[in-house]
Amino acid sequence: MTSSFCKIVLSAKNEFRTTADFELNGLTFHTVDVKIDTGCPHTSFPVLKLGISDEVAYRMKEKDCADDSVQKTISFGVNDSKQKRDEDKKKFKSHRFMELNSISFRHTAQGFTLGGLLLGDFVVSVSYDRTGNILIGMDILKNLNIHIGTNAEGKTVLLAIKQQEETEEFRMELAKLFNVQKFG
């Protein structure tokens, strides 16, 4: 069910997590656990977290590696050494893509819905070897009007709506969040 806005309560681990629905490479995914990450520039989908088997992920990676029309990038984790980064960069330049765990492929997530809010189609980074969190980055978040506050129950809440699409329902929820009262 879609909503005019997204409301996410901060978890006990200090994370904003919600669910997403989308279609990716002809496969439809529902209620996928995702993490909001304002420090992540690009939305990242490790397909193994989507329930795809190792074998299917390997075949998908082979297909993307062979397809010159699929944009490829490499990215590194904070714990990757300079040596690993340098080696991976050489492999990437030599088109030895199958040897890289640090490689991502750009694909369009169609009909992307975040926490019940339909956002549309977005290009995302897809990795076939990684198993980390599915991260919703600033490439998607920049399209939202986001507010974070503490509700009457003392819970930290993130409210988000598409830019330029404020609704009365959203304004009322925002007023409750920030304890705004009408006068007169």
Phi, psi and chi 1 to 4 in degrees:
 res  aa     phi    psi   chi1   chi2   chi3   chi4
   1 MET       -  132.6 -178.3  171.7  126.7      -
   2 THR   -92.7  156.6   58.6      -      -      -
   3 SER  -129.7  164.3  174.6      -      -      -
   4 SER   -82.4  -12.3   66.3      -      -      -
   5 PHE  -152.2  170.7   65.7   91.9      -      -
   6 CYS  -115.1  134.0  178.3      -      -      -
   7 LYS  -127.6  120.2 -179.9  179.0  179.6  179.4
   8 ILE  -127.9  130.4  -52.0  168.8      -      -
   9 VAL   -95.4  135.8  177.3      -      -      -
  10 LEU   -62.2  132.0 -170.2   69.0      -      -
  11 SER   -77.5  171.6   75.4      -      -      -
  12 ALA   -63.5  -20.7      -      -      -      -
  13 LYS   -92.7   14.2  -66.8 -177.6  176.7 -178.8
  14 ASN    59.7   44.9  -76.3  -29.9      -      -
  15 GLU  -127.1  142.6  -61.5  173.7  -32.7      -
  16 PHE   -94.1  108.6  -76.4  116.4      -      -
  17 ARG  -121.6  144.8  -72.9 -171.8  171.4  -87.9
  18 THR  -150.8 -166.8 -170.4      -      -      -
  19 THR  -115.8  157.9   58.2      -      -      -
  20 ALA  -134.9  151.1      -      -      -      -
  21 ASP  -125.3  142.9  -58.3  -40.8      -      -
  22 PHE  -172.4  168.0   50.4   90.5      -      -
  23 GLU  -115.0  134.2 -177.8 -179.6  -43.9      -
  24 LEU  -138.8  121.3 -174.7   66.2      -      -
  25 ASN    53.8   39.7  -70.4  -22.9      -      -
  26 GLY    80.7   -0.5      -      -      -      -
  27 LEU  -106.1  137.6  -58.2  171.5      -      -
  28 THR  -101.7  134.8  -57.6      -      -      -
  29 PHE  -125.0  136.3  -61.0   94.7      -      -
  30 HIS  -125.9  146.9  -64.5  -73.5      -      -
  31 THR    45.8   48.9   60.3      -      -      -
  32 VAL   -81.0  129.8  173.5      -      -      -
  33 ASP   -70.2  123.7  177.9   52.2      -      -
  34 VAL  -130.7  156.5  -61.2      -      -      -
  35 LYS  -117.8  131.3 -179.9  178.7  177.9 -179.6
  36 ILE   -77.1  127.0  -54.9  -60.9      -      -
  37 ASP  -137.7   96.6 -171.5  -15.4      -      -
  38 THR   -70.4  -11.9   59.6      -      -      -
  39 GLY   -90.3   -0.4      -      -      -      -
  40 CYS  -102.2  116.9 -177.3      -      -      -
  41 PRO   -69.9  -33.0   17.1  -22.3      -      -
  42 HIS  -125.7  136.5  -57.1  -73.6      -      -
  43 THR   -62.8  134.7  -64.0      -      -      -
  44 SER  -126.8  125.0  172.7      -      -      -
  45 PHE  -117.9   99.5  -75.3   21.7      -      -
  46 PRO   -76.8  111.3   14.3  -13.7      -      -
  47 VAL   -63.0  -23.6  -63.8      -      -      -
  48 LEU   -64.2  -24.3  -66.0  172.6      -      -
  49 LYS   -77.1  -10.1  -79.9  -71.6 -151.4 -174.3
  50 LEU   -92.3    3.6  -62.3  174.1      -      -
  51 GLY    89.2   11.0      -      -      -      -
  52 ILE   -82.3  137.7  -68.1  175.2      -      -
  53 SER   -70.5  161.1   71.5      -      -      -
  54 ASP   -57.1  -40.8  -69.3  -20.8      -      -
  55 GLU   -65.9  -45.2  -63.8   81.5   23.9      -
  56 VAL   -66.0  -41.7  171.1      -      -      -
  57 ALA   -61.2  -40.5      -      -      -      -
  58 TYR   -62.0  -44.7 -174.8   84.3      -      -
  59 ARG   -64.6  -38.6  -73.2 -164.9  -55.3  -90.1
  60 MET   -65.2  -40.1  -67.6  170.7   83.6      -
  61 LYS   -64.8  -43.9 -177.7  177.2  179.9 -179.9
  62 GLU   -56.9  -45.1  -79.0 -177.3  -41.6      -
  63 LYS   -61.8  -46.8 -177.4  178.1  179.5 -122.5
  64 ASP   -65.7  -37.9  -79.8   -1.2      -      -
  65 CYS   -62.9  -36.5  -74.2      -      -      -
  66 ALA   -81.6  -14.7      -      -      -      -
  67 ASP   -95.7  108.1 -171.8  -17.4      -      -
  68 ASP   -66.6  -18.7  -70.4  -22.7      -      -
  69 SER   -79.9  -12.7   70.4      -      -      -
  70 VAL   -88.2  120.4  175.4      -      -      -
  71 GLN   -68.9  135.8 -176.7 -176.9   -5.3      -
  72 LYS  -120.9  140.7  -60.7  154.8 -173.2   70.0
  73 THR  -139.6  161.0   59.7      -      -      -
  74 ILE  -117.9  147.1   53.6  174.5      -      -
  75 SER  -143.6  154.8   60.5      -      -      -
  76 PHE  -124.0  153.5  -58.5  102.9      -      -
  77 GLY   -85.8  165.1      -      -      -      -
  78 VAL   -64.5  -23.1  -67.3      -      -      -
  79 ASN   -94.3    0.0  -64.6  -35.9      -      -
  80 ASP   -72.0  132.0  -70.9  -24.3      -      -
  81 SER   -74.5  163.0   68.2      -      -      -
  82 LYS   -61.1  -38.2 -179.4  178.9  178.2  -12.6
  83 GLN   -61.7  -46.2  179.4 -177.9   -5.4      -
  84 LYS   -62.9  -42.5  178.7 -177.4  174.8   10.8
  85 ARG   -60.5  -45.8  -68.8  171.0 -170.0 -110.1
  86 ASP   -64.1  -43.8  -68.6  -17.5      -      -
  87 GLU   -62.5  -43.8  -71.8  171.6    4.3      -
  88 ASP   -66.1  -37.1  -77.4    1.5      -      -
  89 LYS   -62.7  -39.2  -72.3  175.5 -174.9  176.8
  90 LYS   -64.9  -44.6  -73.3  178.0 -173.4  175.0
  91 LYS   -61.4  -40.8  -70.8  176.8 -175.5  176.0
  92 PHE   -63.3  -46.2 -172.5   81.1      -      -
  93 LYS   -63.5  -28.5  -73.3  179.5 -176.2  175.3
  94 SER   -89.1    6.2  -59.7      -      -      -
  95 HIS    60.6   32.5  -64.4  -93.3      -      -
  96 ARG   -93.8   57.8  -66.2  166.1   43.3 -157.5
  97 PHE   -64.0  -37.9  -56.8  132.4      -      -
  98 MET   -64.2  -21.1  -74.4  -59.1  -68.3      -
  99 GLU   -82.9   -5.8  -63.1  175.3   32.6      -
 100 LEU  -102.7  125.1  -66.1  167.6      -      -
 101 ASN   -85.3  -18.1  -71.6  -14.8      -      -
 102 SER   -87.0    5.3   57.6      -      -      -
 103 ILE   -87.9  142.8 -167.2  165.4      -      -
 104 SER  -129.0  155.3  -65.7      -      -      -
 105 PHE  -124.3  137.8  -54.9   86.8      -      -
 106 ARG   -89.0  122.8  -54.8  -66.6  -84.1  167.7
 107 HIS  -136.5  161.2  -72.4  -76.1      -      -
 108 THR   -95.9  124.0  -59.7      -      -      -
 109 ALA   -87.5  113.9      -      -      -      -
 110 GLN   -94.3  145.4  -62.6  175.9  -41.9      -
 111 GLY    59.4   40.3      -      -      -      -
 112 PHE   -69.4  123.7 -171.7   79.5      -      -
 113 THR  -119.8  127.4  -58.5      -      -      -
 114 LEU  -115.0  115.8 -178.3   66.7      -      -
 115 GLY    55.4   34.6      -      -      -      -
 116 GLY    89.0   -7.1      -      -      -      -
 117 LEU   -95.6  114.9  176.8   61.7      -      -
 118 LEU   -73.3  120.2  177.3   61.1      -      -
 119 LEU  -107.7  -22.0  -61.9  176.7      -      -
 120 GLY   109.5 -149.5      -      -      -      -
 121 ASP  -101.8  137.3  -61.2  -13.8      -      -
 122 PHE  -139.1  141.6  -73.7   96.1      -      -
 123 VAL   -78.9  130.9  174.3      -      -      -
 124 VAL  -129.7  160.2  -62.5      -      -      -
 125 SER   -90.4  126.1  -67.6      -      -      -
 126 VAL  -112.9  128.8  175.2      -      -      -
 127 SER  -120.1  145.3   60.5      -      -      -
 128 TYR  -105.7   -8.3  -61.8  107.5      -      -
 129 ASP  -110.4  -22.3  -57.7  -62.4      -      -
 130 ARG   -86.0  157.4  -65.0 -175.4  177.6 -177.9
 131 THR  -130.7   16.5   57.3      -      -      -
 132 GLY   -73.5 -168.1      -      -      -      -
 133 ASN   -66.5  151.5  -71.3  -52.1      -      -
 134 ILE   -82.2  116.9  -63.5  171.0      -      -
 135 LEU  -108.0  129.7  -57.2  175.8      -      -
 136 ILE   -96.5  111.3  -54.2  -55.8      -      -
 137 GLY   -97.8 -174.9      -      -      -      -
 138 MET   -65.9  -21.7  -70.6  -54.0  -61.8      -
 139 ASP   -61.6  -29.9   53.6  -19.7      -      -
 140 ILE   -95.2  -44.8  -69.8  178.7      -      -
 141 LEU   -61.2  -29.1  -62.1  174.4      -      -
 142 LYS   -64.9  -14.3   70.7 -178.2 -179.5 -175.3
 143 ASN   -88.2    2.7  -62.7  -70.8      -      -
 144 LEU  -115.0  150.2  -59.2  173.8      -      -
 145 ASN   -93.6  109.3 -178.7   -5.4      -      -
 146 ILE  -115.0  135.7  -62.0  172.8      -      -
 147 HIS  -131.6  138.8  -59.0  -89.5      -      -
 148 ILE  -125.4  131.8  -60.8  173.3      -      -
 149 GLY  -157.3 -179.6      -      -      -      -
 150 THR  -107.9  126.5  -56.2      -      -      -
 151 ASN   -83.3  179.2   67.2   12.8      -      -
 152 ALA   -60.9  -26.2      -      -      -      -
 153 GLU   -85.0    1.4  -65.9   85.7   37.1      -
 154 GLY    83.4   10.8      -      -      -      -
 155 LYS   -92.8  142.3  -65.5 -179.9 -179.9  177.1
 156 THR   -82.9  128.8  -58.4      -      -      -
 157 VAL  -127.6  138.8  176.3      -      -      -
 158 LEU  -105.9  125.1  179.2  148.3      -      -
 159 LEU  -113.1  134.3  -67.9  177.5      -      -
 160 ALA  -141.6  143.6      -      -      -      -
 161 ILE  -142.9  155.1 -166.5  165.6      -      -
 162 LYS   -61.2  143.5  -71.4 -164.2  -88.5 -172.2
 163 GLN   -52.9  139.8  -68.4  -76.2   -3.5      -
 164 GLN    67.2   14.6  -47.0  -59.4  -35.6      -
 165 GLU  -127.4   43.5  -69.6 -166.7   18.2      -
 166 GLU   -68.1  134.0 -157.1  167.2  -75.5      -
 167 THR  -114.2  162.8   64.8      -      -      -
 168 GLU   -61.5  -39.8 -177.2   60.9   28.1      -
 169 GLU   -59.8  -42.5 -179.1 -175.4   21.6      -
 170 PHE   -66.0  -43.8  178.4   74.7      -      -
 171 ARG   -60.6  -38.8  -77.6 -168.0  -71.2  -83.5
 172 MET   -67.3  -42.5  -72.3  173.9   30.8      -
 173 GLU   -65.5  -39.1 -166.8   67.7   30.6      -
 174 LEU   -65.0  -41.5 -162.9   56.3      -      -
 175 ALA   -63.3  -40.1      -      -      -      -
 176 LYS   -64.2  -43.2  -77.8 -169.5  -27.5 -169.5
 177 LEU   -60.8  -43.3  179.8   63.0      -      -
 178 PHE   -98.8   12.2  -69.8  104.7      -      -
 179 ASN    55.5   43.7 -161.1   20.5      -      -
 180 VAL   -88.0  129.9  175.1      -      -      -
 181 GLN  -112.9  145.2  -61.5  175.7    5.5      -
 182 LYS   -81.0  141.4  -69.1 -174.8  178.6 -178.6
 183 PHE  -114.7  149.0  -65.6   98.9      -      -
 184 GLY    89.1      -      -      -      -      -
